Amino acid sequence: MQYREPGVLIWRGFTVQEFANQCFSNKADYGKGRQLPIHYGSNKHNYVTVASTAVGVAYSLKMDRKDACVVTYVGDGGTSEMKYKILIYFNLKLPAPLF
């Protein structure tokens, strides 16, 4: 995740101060210090960090007939894990707006 997502967050309006708040886990951090550094997340920006929730969120958007999609990033190591294969299979069976 480290180098893939910040561009998307900046595009969505995440500020340098918000990046710093999260990296230092200070009181202004949206995750309240419960997330590892550079695992950014923001309800305000509709952004979560756990890739395993992506298919579920995408399917929920589909069921709610929302005009939105979910974008997820997975590195080389993540594609070798079984949960990745299960998520891809789930999305194939119940197509959802996942990219």
C-alpha positions in Angstrom: 0.0 0.0 0.0 2.8 2.4 0.9 3.3 4.0 -2.5 0.1 3.1 -4.4 -2.6 5.0 -2.5 -1.4 8.5 -1.5 -2.1 9.8 -5.0 -5.7 8.7 -4.8 -6.1 10.3 -1.4 -4.5 13.6 -2.6 -6.9 13.6 -5.6 -9.8 13.1 -3.2 -8.7 16.1 -1.0 -6.6 14.4 1.7 -4.2 17.1 3.0 -0.6 16.9 3.9 -1.7 17.7 7.5 -4.0 14.7 7.5 -1.2 12.5 6.2 1.0 13.8 9.1 -1.8 13.3 11.7 -2.1 9.6 10.6 1.6 9.0 10.5 2.2 10.4 14.0 -1.1 8.9 15.4 -1.9 12.2 17.1 -5.3 13.2 18.4 -6.4 14.5 15.0 -5.7 11.1 13.4 -9.0 9.7 11.9 -7.9 6.2 13.1 -7.3 7.4 16.6 -3.8 5.7 16.5 -5.3 2.3 16.0 -3.9 1.8 12.5 -0.3 1.2 11.4 1.5 4.2 9.9 0.7 4.7 6.2 -2.4 2.6 6.4 -4.5 5.7 5.7 -8.3 5.7 6.1 -10.9 8.4 6.1 -14.7 8.3 6.3 -14.7 11.9 5.0 -12.9 10.8 1.9 -14.7 7.4 1.5 -11.4 5.6 1.9 -10.6 2.4 3.8 -7.4 0.5 3.9 -8.3 -3.2 4.3 -8.4 -4.8 0.8 -10.3 -7.8 2.1 -13.4 -5.5 2.7 -13.3 -4.2 -0.9 -15.6 -6.9 -2.4 -18.1 -6.6 0.5 -18.2 -2.8 0.2 -18.6 -3.0 -3.6 -21.4 -5.5 -3.3 -23.1 -3.3 -0.7 -22.9 -0.4 -3.2 -24.5 -2.6 -5.9 -27.3 -3.7 -3.6 -28.0 -0.1 -2.5 -27.9 0.9 -6.2 -25.3 3.6 -5.6 -23.5 5.2 -8.5 -20.0 4.4 -7.1 -17.3 1.8 -7.3 -14.5 0.4 -5.1 -10.9 0.6 -6.1 -8.5 -1.7 -4.3 -4.7 -2.2 -4.5 -3.0 -5.5 -4.0 0.7 -6.0 -4.1 2.6 -9.1 -5.3 2.6 -10.7 -1.8 -1.2 -10.2 -1.4 -2.0 -12.1 -4.6 -0.4 -15.2 -3.3 -2.7 -15.4 -0.2 -5.8 -17.5 -0.2 -8.1 -14.7 0.9 -7.2 -12.8 -2.3 -8.4 -15.8 -4.4 -11.6 -16.1 -2.3 -12.3 -12.4 -2.8 -11.8 -12.7 -6.6 -14.1 -15.8 -6.7 -16.8 -14.0 -4.6 -16.7 -11.0 -7.0 -17.0 -13.3 -10.0 -20.1 -15.0 -8.6 -21.8 -11.8 -7.3 -20.5 -9.2 -9.7 -19.9 -5.9 -7.9 -18.4 -2.6 -9.0 -14.8 -3.5 -8.0 -11.7 -2.3 -9.9 
